[in-house]
């Protein structure tokens, strides 16, 4: 196995790429009782138009298929539900779908190998029938309706629609009632056979293991060995300009909630990590809990707590998102614009920059204290073409000069959007 070691956090990752294309990452964590495994595929909600490697057929699938597949894989041909089986073993199991990947996971202190049997069995052996697909449409339809009534999800989706005209990130991960009505077992099998080929997947395990022994245990549980060619994904051309500046909707909320977005260009692969770190530092300088702007807004009663500060990116999109609750979201927007203008003109304060930079580095190091954080982090970063250790290595290269350049390139008024949900 390839071994990558990071001396800053005293961690190693053992990486093995099998002949069938599956990549396995093992991160040993001595003297911990928890064991965490996550099995993911590079297939998310944005991957709805592609060329199948087996026959070079170009197909478009309905919105929501990746999420639908995530739901259906638990159901087995013997009538059992794998989520129930895993729960009966005393492990905490779950699954989730994002814009760019789908993952199946569990955390265990006991019964790790019986649980691994179940996980690798249900992920490798789909069971779809006309009847169980139709039944699932009703369940997912209820989920879609629930999210339609969820203000925090609506403020997020409206921000996506303000930023993106063609990119499928502006579509709900679960799809719509109309789109899931078009899903059938053939579409599910075609999508599964394309994206759940082991060469498009990653298995990450973190816990107190001997890597060579664990690797053999994983190999013993692999039932699929057919290698396929590259999946050619087709994404629509997206304009760099935003669609609209602002959208307000009325829902049943006590205090308004907001999402402020900045649409960004997708960075070159070699710049992704450095740019991500710089944007994190800038965001905390602008609206972090210790920032002057946050203190002012909080003391004025305009904002309730520190907003969530995120930089979201994948192979075909990138944006900043600031979300939170405020009595007066427009004041938050006004103050944010003013502090951005000030920093653009005078440059970022060196002392504050270095203090926030140290805090963020501390946050990165803290991630390595928990097996679930480690495994999920390595999986998500891998599908973005990143080794998670890169964040620790690139940290020192992020200077105020570089951050000032990023501030001017990204935090511009003409690529800023504001989504607000206010009360009745």
Number of C-alpha atoms within 10 A of each C-alpha: 14 10 12 14 13 13 10 10 15 8 14 16 23 19 18 16 14 13 12 15 18 20 17 21 25 25 25 20 21 11 9 14 12 17 23 26 26 23 22 26 24 23 26 22 24 25 25 20 18 19 17 21 16 12 7 11 9 13 15 12 18 19 26 25 27 31 23 21 20 16 16 18 22 23 19 16 12 7 7 11 15 20 20 12 17 23 14 11 14 15 21 16 21 14 18 15 23 18 21 21 22 23 24 22 24 23 22 21 14 14 12 19 13 12 26 18 16 17 24 17 18 20 18 18 16 18 18 19 12 10 10 14 20 15 11 15 18 14 11 20 18 13 13 18 12 11 15 15 12 14 22 19 14 20 24 23 20 23 28 26 21 23 29 22 19 15 18 23 22 19 20 20 22 22 21 18 18 11 14 22 15 13 19 19 16 12 17 21 16 14 22 21 16 21 22 19 22 25 22 21 22 23 23 24 32 27 26 17 18 13 20 11 9 14 19 10 14 15 11 10 15 15 11 12 14 11 14 18 12 13 15 14 14 15 16 11 10 14 12 13 14 20 16 16 17 16 15 14 15 12 15 13 14 11 16 23 23 28 28 24 25 22 25 23 13 15 18 10 11 10 11 18 23 21 19 20 21 23 22 20 25 25 21 23 25 23 23 21 15 14 16 14 18 25 17 14 21 17 10 10 13 18 24 16 16 21 20 15 20 16 18 12 19 18 14 17 17 16 20 23 23 19 22 21 24 24 16 18 23 14 15 24 15 10 17 18 16 14 16 21 17 12 17 16 11 10 17 20 12 11 10 14 19 14 12 20 23 13 14 17 16 12 11 17 14 13 14 17 12 16 24 21 14 20 25 21 16 23 26 22 16 14 20 17 13 17 17 17 20 14 18 18 13 14 18 11 11 17 16 19 12 13 22 20 14 16 21 15 11 18 22 16 12 12 20 25 25 25 25 28 25 22 14 10
